[in-house]
Amino acid sequence: MTKTIKLLIFGLFLSLSAISQDKLPDILKEELNRNMDALKKEKVAPYYLSYRVNDIKTYNIETSFGQIIRSGWSHSRKLCANVRVGNNKVDNNHPIKGEDYGWFSWDDGVEIPIENVSEGIKQVLWKETDKQYRKSADLYAKVVANIAIKVEDEDKSDDFSKEAPIIYNEAQLTEVNIAFDSKLWEEKIKKYSAIFLQNKDIIEGSANFSYTIERKYFVSNDGSVITENRVSCRIMTNANTQADDGMNLPLYNSYFGLYPSDLPSDVLIIAETHKLSETLTKLRTAPVVDSYTGPALLSSASAGVFFHEIFGHRIEGQRMKDENDAQTFKKKVGQKVLNENLSIIFDPSISKYKNLCLNGAYKYDDQGQLGQKLIIVDKGILKTFLMSRTPIEGIANTNGHGRAQAGQQAVTRQSNMFVESNKPLTNDQLKQTLKAEAKKQGKEYGYLFVNTVGGFTTTGRYMPNAFNVTPTEVYRVYVDGRADELVRGVDLVGTPLSIFSNIEAAGTDYGIFTGFCGAESGSVPVSTVCPTLFVKQIETQRKAKNQTKRPILSRP
């Protein structure tokens, strides 16, 4: 072991040793009890108080065209104080008719000291609790007034579920658990982004590495005390080019692991980065598509993003409480919502699938509740919803899906999604099915969506309930046997119930989408395991394009 690496590990050990005798839970409990006792004397007293702290240490390496942009550790602690005024039946989080749901009324939390010095931490806890209590008390007054003058709620369930307290503690991670060779990884990441120097078509080419060591703390006045560790790492290779008509063309590869040893070999990453570079050159001159309706295949990687965006957000139970939400599936429990061969399971307890690591794993959610395995759809029939501690009609308790970014208030969010088929087809069978359906519909070709960068969906009532998924690598599959043709400028659009009814088959292969989902409670880690899908009818539209010309100067 070199002196440099020894110093890195030793420095990390020192920062961790400061909290090796982990006093933070006791500090949080002491100040929580003191503040709760004082606030009980107020005319409008809180009935629930919790503190959630995320202690996050991250090593980031960022490179561009083979050179390091930055490399080093960052360390922060973020506090979220949840003060609930009123009672479990009606509290300050009750939906206010005529306004956006209360999810949007919270801020991003506050930083607390990274050293376990009681005096400094308690000063922040005191001040933040006072701030959140005042905000909650004001909001509760609005709730009471709103109930008095508005029509009766459609959903009469409680605002906050009653749950048993949980005591759980994971041992502090040691330097042996988390040590890694930073210099070795700098050289690796430089090597990956240097590949883009070989292609003059590429305007930006980068590779990044992140290694995050997180310790999560949760205490509440109902007796819960939880500490849980989360370790994760990621490599991303990113590049983009620009067509002569101004269209930006980005592509990326992403690799996820729990520890650096879980990440793929150099050989695989280098080969896939070369392929990414070659695909970008081909995209520059690929034909731009016109709007299209017809059959399509969504590869396993694209199908994961598709299901996350279009289906996953619509089975987050807390939305069923909001009368501004379209509540697509609220009245459909026990009814068919997907093809009878498809089932959908959520399971945050699984950290690996076939030796591939999953990003949406955790033991306890951000409301201090056990993350549970759920069969959401069984052979096409909707069975239940993902639940936080916000009950909905017919479901009184959480199933451990109250989640949030560090510092933000938790709402119902997704975890690890698994899409399964009990009658899968091979890839060749799916392709033949695509061609046959395209021919039947009088189409010259169908589409194959290979990679997708992300997307968005709207779930409210006052805008069209639609989605837009952004594919980055798309091919025309011709019915007459011509070679598949790479195209560009495609956005996959539509409405959820329409496209769900057109999913007719799934493949034997499974791909994993690991990423982060941004919604009301910030960005949370998620994964989707999904096979290739055959969709009988999809709709595309032309992607928006940049009106700026390519750089005048040639790249050095």
KAZIRA-V543768 format. One record per backbone hydrogen bond with DSSP energy under -0.5 kcal/mol. CO is the residue of the C=O (numbers start at 1). NH is the residue of the N-H. Records with the same first field share a line. If there is no record, write none. Layout:
CO->NH, NH
This chain:
2->6
3->7
4->8
5->9
6->10
7->11
8->12
9->13
10->14
11->15
12->16
13->17
14->18
16->19
17->20, 21
20->22
21->23
23->27
24->28
25->29
26->30
27->31
28->32
29->33
30->34
31->35
32->36
33->37
34->38
35->39
36->40
38->41
39->42
43->45
45->86
48->84
49->221
50->82
51->219
52->80
53->55, 217
54->56, 78
55->215
56->76
57->213
58->60, 74
59->211
60->72
61->209
62->69, 70
63->207
64->67
67->64
70->62
72->60
74->58
76->56
77->112
78->54
79->110
80->52, 82
81->83
82->50, 84
83->85
84->47, 48
85->87, 92
88->159, 160
90->87
91->94
95->97
96->99
101->104
102->105
103->106
110->79
115->117
116->118
117->121
118->122
119->123
120->124
121->125
122->126
123->127
124->128
125->129
126->130
127->131
128->132
129->133
130->134
131->135
132->136
133->137
134->138
135->139
136->140
137->141
138->142
139->143
140->144
141->145
142->146
143->147
144->148
145->149
146->150
154->156
161->163
166->168, 225
168->227
174->178
175->179
180->182
181->185
182->186
183->187
184->188
185->189
186->190
187->191
188->192
189->193
190->194
191->195
192->195
193->196
194->197
195->198
196->199
198->200
199->202
204->240
205->65
206->238
207->63
208->236
209->61
210->234
211->59
212->214, 232
213->57
214->230
215->55
216->228
217->53
218->226
219->51
220->223
224->220
225->168
226->218
227->170
228->216
230->214
232->212
233->257
234->210
235->255
236->208
237->253
238->206
239->251
240->203, 204
241->249
243->246
246->546
247->243
249->241
251->239
253->237
255->235
257->233
259->262
260->263
265->269
266->270
267->271
268->272
269->273
270->274
271->275
272->276
273->277
274->278
275->279
276->280
277->281
278->282
279->283
280->284
281->285
282->285
283->286
287->488
292->540
294->538
295->447
296->535
297->299, 449
298->533
299->303
300->304
301->305
302->306
303->307
304->308
305->309
306->310
307->311, 312
308->313
311->314
312->315
313->316
314->329
315->317, 386
316->319
317->320
318->321
319->322
321->323
322->325
324->461
327->330
329->332
332->335
335->382
339->342
341->422
342->380
343->420
344->376, 377
345->418
346->374
347->350
348->362
349->351
351->358
353->356
356->353
358->361
363->371
365->368
369->365
374->346, 376
376->383, 384
377->344, 379
378->381
380->337, 338
381->378
382->334
386->317
387->399, 401
389->161, 391
392->395
395->392
399->372
401->403, 413
402->366
403->411
405->408
411->403
415->417, 527
416->347
417->529
418->345, 420
420->343
425->508
426->430
427->431
428->432
429->433
430->434
431->435
432->436
433->437
434->438
435->439
436->440
437->441
438->443
439->442
444->479
446->477
447->297
448->450, 475
449->299
451->472, 473
454->470
456->468
459->326
464->466
465->496
466->458
467->494
468->456
469->471, 492
470->453, 454
473->450, 451
474->487
475->448
476->478, 485
477->446
478->481
485->476
486->287
487->474
488->289
489->543
491->493, 541
492->469
493->539
494->467
495->499
496->500
497->501
499->502
500->503
502->504, 536
505->534
506->425
511->513, 530
512->514
513->528
515->526
516->518
517->519, 524
519->522
521->405
522->519, 524
524->517
526->515
527->417
528->513, 530
529->419
530->511
532->507
533->298, 535
534->504, 505
535->296
538->294
539->493
540->292
541->491
